[in-house]
Amino acid sequence: MSSSKKVVEIFSDGACSGNPGPGGWGTLLRYDGHVRELSGYEAQTTNNRMELLGAIAGLEALRRPCRVRLTTDSQYVKKGITEWIDGWVRRGWKNSQKKDVANRDLWERLLELSRRHEVEWHWVRGHTGHPENERCDELAREAIQKARGL
């Protein structure tokens, strides 16, 4: 990674009440001692879409190219962007079963954003006390509750 770019940590998570169902995502960005929290909601979605949107929102919040350490508890996001996406692109956005890749719209956004930055992808097991992951989960669930008026 280039040392001239600032290093930003991004933590993201998604949640769904039912799958599909109402969903939310939460993202925490940390840079030089500053923390920024973001969250969002969709009325009818899936957990995988919310996981992707959490990562996308974190990267979209960056104003200039950065070195990023992005941590997710989603194997779908981590493996998708680091292992599977090159094959999907090569096969015209078909998976290994020759079917259309689910959530292609979000994968294309994530791929474009990941090319703009120098991203290190990290996975943590969810709901195991990882402070930033737990906070992102809270943000995602709060977004669902707030949107439902609860």
C-alpha positions as CSV (number, residue, x, y, z in Angstrom):
1,M,0.0,0.0,0.0
2,S,1.1,3.5,-0.8
3,S,2.2,5.4,2.3
4,S,1.0,8.8,0.9
5,K,-2.6,7.9,1.3
6,K,-4.4,8.2,4.6
7,V,-5.4,4.9,6.3
8,V,-9.0,4.6,7.2
9,E,-10.6,1.7,9.1
10,I,-14.1,0.7,8.0
11,F,-16.3,-1.7,9.9
12,S,-19.7,-2.8,8.4
13,D,-22.6,-5.0,9.1
14,G,-26.1,-5.7,7.8
15,A,-29.3,-7.1,9.3
16,C,-32.7,-8.2,8.2
17,S,-35.9,-8.8,10.1
18,G,-36.9,-11.8,8.0
19,N,-34.9,-12.7,4.9
20,P,-36.3,-11.1,2.8
21,G,-37.8,-8.4,4.9
22,P,-37.1,-5.0,6.4
23,G,-33.3,-4.5,6.5
24,G,-30.7,-2.2,7.8
25,W,-27.0,-1.7,7.5
26,G,-24.5,0.0,9.8
27,T,-21.0,1.3,9.1
28,L,-18.3,2.8,11.3
29,L,-15.4,4.7,9.9
30,R,-12.3,5.5,11.9
31,Y,-9.5,7.8,10.9
32,D,-6.9,9.5,13.0
33,G,-8.9,9.2,16.2
34,H,-12.2,10.4,14.6
35,V,-15.2,8.1,14.3
36,R,-18.1,8.5,11.9
37,E,-21.2,6.3,12.0
38,L,-23.6,5.7,9.1
39,S,-26.7,3.6,8.8
40,G,-29.5,3.0,6.4
41,Y,-32.7,1.1,5.8
42,E,-34.7,-0.7,3.0
43,A,-38.2,-1.9,3.4
44,Q,-37.9,-5.1,1.5
45,T,-34.5,-6.6,1.1
46,T,-32.1,-9.4,2.0
47,N,-29.4,-9.8,4.6
48,N,-26.8,-10.2,1.8
49,R,-27.8,-6.9,0.2
50,M,-27.6,-5.1,3.6
51,E,-24.1,-6.6,4.2
52,L,-23.0,-5.3,0.8
53,L,-24.6,-1.9,1.3
54,G,-22.7,-1.5,4.6
55,A,-19.4,-1.9,2.9
56,I,-20.4,0.2,-0.1
57,A,-21.6,3.1,2.2
58,G,-18.3,3.1,4.0
59,L,-16.3,3.3,0.8
60,E,-18.6,5.9,-0.7
61,A,-18.1,8.1,2.3
62,L,-14.4,8.6,1.5
63,R,-13.8,11.8,-0.4
64,R,-10.4,10.8,-1.9
65,P,-8.5,7.6,-2.6
66,C,-7.4,6.0,0.7
67,R,-5.8,3.0,2.1
68,V,-8.6,1.1,3.7
69,R,-8.8,-1.8,6.2
70,L,-12.4,-3.0,5.8
71,T,-13.8,-5.4,8.3
72,T,-17.0,-7.4,7.8
73,D,-18.6,-10.3,9.5
74,S,-20.0,-11.5,6.1
75,Q,-18.2,-14.3,4.4
76,Y,-20.4,-13.5,1.4
77,V,-18.9,-10.0,1.1
78,K,-15.3,-11.0,1.9
79,K,-15.2,-14.0,-0.3
80,G,-17.3,-12.4,-3.0
81,I,-14.9,-9.4,-3.4
82,T,-11.6,-11.3,-2.9
83,E,-12.2,-14.7,-4.4
84,W,-15.3,-14.9,-6.6
85,I,-15.7,-11.6,-8.4
86,D,-13.0,-12.0,-11.0
87,G,-14.6,-15.2,-12.2
88,W,-18.0,-13.6,-12.2
89,V,-16.7,-10.8,-14.4
90,R,-14.8,-13.2,-16.7
91,R,-18.0,-15.2,-17.1
92,G,-20.2,-12.2,-17.9
93,W,-21.6,-12.0,-14.3
94,K,-22.5,-15.6,-14.2
95,N,-21.7,-17.8,-11.2
96,S,-20.1,-21.2,-11.4
97,Q,-23.5,-22.7,-12.0
98,K,-23.9,-20.4,-15.1
99,K,-26.7,-18.5,-13.4
100,D,-26.9,-14.7,-13.0
101,V,-24.9,-13.4,-10.0
102,A,-27.3,-12.3,-7.3
103,N,-27.0,-8.6,-6.3
104,R,-24.9,-7.8,-9.4
105,D,-25.9,-4.1,-9.1
106,L,-24.3,-3.9,-5.6
107,W,-21.3,-6.1,-6.6
108,E,-20.5,-3.7,-9.5
109,R,-20.7,-0.7,-7.2
110,L,-18.4,-2.4,-4.6
111,L,-15.9,-3.5,-7.3
112,E,-15.7,0.1,-8.7
113,L,-15.2,1.5,-5.2
114,S,-12.6,-1.1,-4.3
115,R,-10.6,-0.1,-7.4
116,R,-10.6,3.5,-6.3
117,H,-9.0,2.7,-3.0
118,E,-6.4,0.3,-1.7
119,V,-8.6,-2.1,0.3
120,E,-7.5,-4.8,2.7
121,W,-10.5,-7.1,3.4
122,H,-10.9,-8.7,6.8
123,W,-13.5,-11.0,8.2
124,V,-14.5,-11.4,11.9
125,R,-17.0,-13.8,13.3
126,G,-20.2,-11.9,14.1
127,H,-21.8,-11.6,17.6
128,T,-18.6,-12.6,19.4
129,G,-18.0,-9.3,21.2
130,H,-15.9,-7.5,18.5
131,P,-16.7,-3.9,19.6
132,E,-16.9,-2.3,16.2
133,N,-18.8,-5.2,14.7
134,E,-21.2,-5.1,17.6
135,R,-21.7,-1.4,17.1
136,C,-22.4,-1.8,13.4
137,D,-24.9,-4.5,14.2
138,E,-26.6,-2.1,16.6
139,L,-26.7,0.7,14.0
140,A,-28.3,-1.7,11.4
141,R,-30.9,-2.9,13.9
142,E,-31.6,0.6,15.1
143,A,-32.2,1.7,11.4
144,I,-34.8,-1.1,11.0
145,Q,-36.5,-0.1,14.3
146,K,-36.5,3.6,13.5
147,A,-37.9,3.1,10.0
148,R,-40.7,0.9,11.4
149,G,-41.5,3.5,14.0
150,L,-40.6,1.3,17.0
